[in-house]
């Protein structure tokens, strides 16, 4: 069973929930959708299939949904903390292939093969 709206609500006091969502459950539902999408994306980037029933993964979804809510309410300091919590939880399951701040994660090196005689004039000059 996916993380529910009720589980997300239980993470916050009723007053904070109202402040973060403008009193609209649709805002929280959208935060959950975005959180699940982020978790699935992390699994795919790591070459694995997500188990959304796993206790740690469910907690990561909750933390990421909280990040989405705090970000929506423009409370960036708390949002960053929740975002980091979600990332650390998934790192525990997936390792260091999980995306960090601003696209950090596994680094890959791009490589290309160029056919002889197909270099641009600038590349030809630099190759001399």
Backbone bond lengths (Angstrom), bond angles and torsions (degrees), N, CA, C in turn:
res aa  C-N    CA-C-N  psi(-1)  N-CA   C-N-CA  omega(-1)  CA-C   N-CA-C  phi
1 X - - - 1.451 - - 1.527 108.72 -
2 X 1.305 116.54 131.44 1.465 121.55 179.28 1.531 109.89 -69.78
3 X 1.318 115.36 159.58 1.459 121.01 176.81 1.532 108.06 -59.59
4 X 1.313 116.16 133.62 1.462 121.04 -175.04 1.525 111.77 -100.25
5 X 1.308 114.61 165.80 1.456 121.83 175.30 1.527 110.04 -59.79
6 X 1.308 116.98 -40.68 1.461 120.84 -179.99 1.530 111.42 -62.37
7 X 1.330 116.92 -39.66 1.464 120.29 177.68 1.527 110.92 -65.01
8 X 1.311 116.16 -39.53 1.461 120.01 177.57 1.530 110.41 -65.27
9 X 1.323 116.04 -44.64 1.470 120.27 178.17 1.524 111.19 -58.97
10 X 1.327 117.43 -36.99 1.466 121.76 -178.04 1.528 112.14 -66.27
11 X 1.323 117.10 -18.14 1.461 121.42 179.20 1.530 112.42 -77.62
12 X 1.333 116.84 -12.46 1.462 122.22 -173.84 1.522 111.17 -129.86
13 X 1.305 116.46 153.95 1.462 119.15 171.88 1.532 107.29 -70.33
14 X 1.321 118.10 154.26 1.467 120.03 179.06 1.538 113.04 -55.48
15 X 1.323 116.22 -38.11 1.467 119.76 -179.78 1.532 111.59 -65.61
16 X 1.335 116.50 -46.48 1.468 120.57 179.77 1.530 109.90 -64.40
17 X 1.320 116.64 -41.05 1.461 120.15 177.93 1.535 110.42 -57.44
18 X 1.332 116.86 -46.03 1.481 120.38 179.18 1.525 111.28 -61.75
19 X 1.332 116.04 -40.91 1.465 120.00 179.95 1.528 110.58 -65.11
20 X 1.328 116.79 -45.46 1.466 120.69 -176.37 1.518 113.40 -70.30
21 X 1.319 117.45 -28.55 1.473 120.93 -174.59 1.523 113.20 -108.39
22 X 1.314 117.81 1.63 1.469 121.30 -172.94 1.528 110.09 58.12
23 X 1.344 116.78 26.21 1.458 121.35 -179.82 1.514 114.47 74.40
24 X 1.331 117.27 12.97 1.473 122.27 -176.81 1.530 110.48 -110.78
25 X 1.327 116.95 115.10 1.464 120.36 176.67 1.522 111.85 -60.20
26 X 1.320 117.32 -28.03 1.462 120.66 -179.87 1.534 111.16 -59.94
27 X 1.324 117.64 -32.72 1.466 121.48 177.88 1.525 109.28 -65.27
28 X 1.311 117.27 -44.35 1.457 121.42 179.38 1.527 111.20 -67.82
29 X 1.321 116.96 -39.39 1.470 120.42 177.40 1.526 110.23 -60.96
30 X 1.325 116.45 -41.84 1.467 120.71 178.67 1.528 109.86 -64.94
31 X 1.319 117.29 -39.35 1.467 120.64 177.47 1.532 110.62 -60.78
32 X 1.320 117.03 -39.93 1.468 120.61 177.49 1.527 111.85 -65.82
33 X 1.319 117.02 -41.66 1.466 120.90 178.24 1.526 109.71 -60.95
34 X 1.322 116.65 -46.60 1.461 120.78 179.88 1.523 111.27 -64.83
35 X 1.326 117.21 -38.47 1.467 121.19 179.42 1.527 110.63 -64.99
36 X 1.320 116.79 -45.25 1.476 119.60 178.26 1.525 110.40 -62.52
37 X 1.317 117.28 -41.40 1.467 121.03 179.22 1.526 110.69 -61.55
38 X 1.328 116.28 -40.80 1.466 119.80 179.21 1.527 110.58 -63.65
39 X 1.337 116.86 -44.33 1.465 120.38 179.65 1.525 110.49 -62.57
40 X 1.314 117.28 -45.80 1.468 120.65 178.92 1.529 110.05 -60.59
41 X 1.314 116.89 -42.16 1.470 120.75 179.08 1.527 111.32 -61.25
42 X 1.324 116.85 -39.51 1.467 120.14 178.89 1.527 110.59 -64.20
43 X 1.319 116.24 -42.84 1.461 119.72 177.13 1.521 110.47 -61.10
44 X 1.307 117.24 -45.05 1.466 120.52 -178.38 1.518 111.01 -64.91
45 X 1.335 117.34 -39.33 1.457 120.39 178.91 1.520 109.88 -64.29
46 X 1.333 117.15 -26.71 1.466 122.42 179.02 1.531 111.73 -91.83
47 X 1.333 116.61 1.03 1.461 120.40 177.57 1.515 114.34 75.10
48 X 1.331 116.86 27.74 1.461 120.90 -178.36 1.514 110.65 -129.54
49 X 1.322 115.25 161.92 1.461 121.48 175.77 1.523 108.67 -94.94
50 X 1.325 117.86 135.58 1.458 119.82 -177.43 1.527 112.87 -75.19
51 X 1.313 115.30 146.57 1.455 122.29 170.52 1.523 105.85 -112.51
52 X 1.331 116.29 92.70 1.458 121.22 -175.24 1.525 112.73 -71.04
53 X 1.332 117.09 -3.51 1.463 121.26 176.63 1.524 112.39 -95.06
54 X 1.322 116.99 -12.88 1.457 121.31 178.41 1.526 109.77 -61.47
55 X 1.332 116.68 135.77 1.468 121.87 -175.39 1.536 112.29 -57.34
56 X 1.317 116.89 -42.56 1.467 120.13 -179.34 1.519 110.52 -69.20
57 X 1.311 116.89 -40.40 1.466 120.88 178.99 1.524 110.25 -64.66
58 X 1.318 117.47 -41.84 1.473 120.88 177.55 1.531 110.49 -60.51
59 X 1.328 115.92 -41.15 1.466 119.79 178.35 1.529 110.48 -66.00
60 X 1.331 117.37 -37.87 1.470 120.86 176.88 1.529 110.77 -63.57
61 X 1.330 117.01 -40.01 1.468 120.78 177.36 1.527 109.43 -62.59
62 X 1.323 117.56 -44.42 1.468 120.68 178.45 1.527 111.14 -60.46
63 X 1.329 116.85 -47.40 1.471 120.10 -179.75 1.515 111.07 -62.46
64 X 1.331 116.83 -41.18 1.460 119.64 -179.89 1.523 110.58 -67.85
65 X 1.340 117.76 -37.21 1.469 120.77 176.95 1.532 109.82 -64.62
66 X 1.321 116.91 -38.86 1.464 119.87 175.71 1.526 110.35 -63.34
67 X 1.325 116.51 -40.46 1.465 119.85 174.87 1.528 110.31 -56.31
68 X 1.326 116.04 -46.73 1.468 120.39 -179.15 1.528 110.83 -60.63
69 X 1.324 117.15 -41.98 1.462 120.46 -179.89 1.525 111.84 -66.73
70 X 1.321 117.07 -47.07 1.465 119.61 179.73 1.526 110.86 -65.37
71 X 1.304 116.53 -35.65 1.462 119.92 176.87 1.527 110.48 -66.36
72 X 1.322 116.36 -42.43 1.469 121.84 177.34 1.534 110.27 -57.62
73 X 1.331 115.77 -38.88 1.463 121.25 -179.23 1.534 111.79 -84.66
74 X 1.315 116.53 4.19 1.462 123.63 177.75 1.524 113.32 62.12
75 X 1.327 115.71 35.03 1.460 121.46 173.35 1.531 106.21 -103.91
76 X 1.326 115.60 77.44 1.457 121.30 -169.76 1.531 113.94 -66.72
77 X 1.314 118.26 -31.45 1.463 119.55 -179.57 1.525 110.78 -63.83
78 X 1.309 117.15 -50.25 1.474 120.31 178.69 1.522 109.61 -67.53
79 X 1.324 116.70 -38.72 1.474 120.43 179.68 1.526 110.44 -57.44
80 X 1.326 117.36 -46.26 1.469 120.63 179.85 1.525 111.33 -59.58
81 X 1.327 116.77 -40.79 1.466 120.16 178.85 1.525 111.33 -61.79
82 X 1.325 117.15 -43.61 1.472 121.14 179.90 1.527 110.42 -66.65
83 X 1.320 116.14 -39.25 1.466 121.31 178.59 1.527 109.88 -61.55
84 X 1.316 116.42 -44.71 1.456 121.45 178.97 1.533 110.92 -64.85
85 X 1.330 117.30 -40.90 1.466 120.80 177.45 1.529 110.60 -58.47
86 X 1.325 117.01 -45.64 1.469 121.11 -179.34 1.526 110.50 -63.07
87 X 1.333 116.26 -44.12 1.462 120.24 -179.57 1.531 110.53 -62.78
88 X 1.335 117.17 -44.08 1.461 120.10 -179.48 1.525 111.96 -63.85
89 X 1.316 117.09 -38.45 1.459 119.70 177.43 1.528 110.94 -61.44
90 X 1.327 116.51 -46.39 1.467 118.54 -179.73 1.515 112.26 -69.47
91 X 1.317 117.44 -33.12 1.465 119.43 175.27 1.522 110.53 -59.45
92 X 1.328 116.78 -34.69 1.452 120.31 178.18 1.515 112.38 -63.35
93 X 1.323 116.49 -29.75 1.462 121.71 -179.78 1.528 111.40 -91.97
94 X 1.326 116.68 -41.44 1.460 121.70 -170.51 1.526 115.28 -105.03
95 X 1.308 117.40 -14.23 1.464 119.34 -177.03 1.518 111.54 88.55
96 X 1.326 115.17 -160.82 1.457 119.63 -172.18 1.528 115.02 -83.87
97 X 1.319 118.03 12.39 1.461 119.28 176.54 1.524 112.08 -83.57
98 X 1.321 116.92 -3.24 1.459 121.53 179.72 1.514 109.11 -73.26
99 X 1.332 115.01 135.62 1.456 121.03 -179.20 1.520 110.72 -66.10
100 X 1.326 116.50 132.34 1.455 121.93 176.91 1.512 111.14 -100.56
101 X 1.294 116.00 -151.96 1.463 121.95 179.64 1.516 110.89 -61.80
102 X 1.306 115.55 135.98 1.458 123.51 173.58 1.522 112.49 48.02
103 X 1.323 116.42 45.68 1.457 120.15 173.72 1.520 115.25 83.26
104 X 1.332 118.36 6.74 1.448 119.36 177.41 1.517 108.86 -66.27
105 X 1.259 116.93 152.12 1.454 122.91 179.80 1.510 107.61 163.94
106 X 1.291 116.89 -148.77 1.450 120.04 178.71 1.518 108.54 -65.04
107 X 1.278 115.54 131.18 1.454 120.77 179.14 1.521 108.53 -95.73
108 X 1.295 115.87 134.07 1.446 120.23 174.59 1.512 107.89 -122.47
109 X 1.296 115.97 153.14 1.447 121.05 179.54 1.516 108.29 -104.15
110 X 1.295 115.31 129.80 1.456 120.02 177.65 1.516 108.36 -79.99
111 X 1.305 115.52 140.08 1.455 120.49 177.40 1.514 108.14 -135.74
112 X 1.303 115.04 149.98 1.455 119.65 179.05 1.512 108.66 -142.86
113 X 1.308 114.74 151.50 1.444 120.30 175.21 1.513 106.35 -112.17
114 X 1.310 115.97 129.63 1.455 121.10 -178.96 1.511 108.13 -115.12
115 X 1.322 115.75 132.31 1.451 120.42 178.80 1.528 109.21 -72.07
116 X 1.314 116.66 141.09 1.470 119.21 178.50 1.531 110.20 -55.27
117 X 1.306 114.80 141.42 1.457 120.33 178.55 1.514 113.71 81.92
118 X 1.334 118.66 1.60 1.452 121.83 -177.63 1.523 112.49 -108.16
119 X 1.330 118.32 11.39 1.451 121.54 -179.22 1.529 110.34 -77.58
120 X 1.310 114.46 148.67 1.453 118.74 175.40 1.517 108.38 -68.36
121 X 1.320 117.74 160.85 1.480 119.73 178.88 1.533 111.74 -56.30
122 X 1.323 118.29 -39.46 1.465 120.96 179.93 1.520 110.37 -65.17
123 X 1.340 117.20 -44.89 1.468 120.95 179.84 1.531 109.92 -65.28
124 X 1.315 117.56 -36.91 1.459 120.07 178.26 1.528 110.70 -64.02
125 X 1.333 115.41 -41.15 1.449 119.83 179.69 1.516 111.33 -67.03
126 X 1.312 117.62 -39.69 1.463 120.95 -179.15 1.519 111.28 -70.72
127 X 1.324 117.66 -26.51 1.457 121.86 -179.59 1.521 113.05 -77.03
128 X 1.297 117.85 -9.73 1.475 121.03 -178.83 1.474 112.42 -76.35
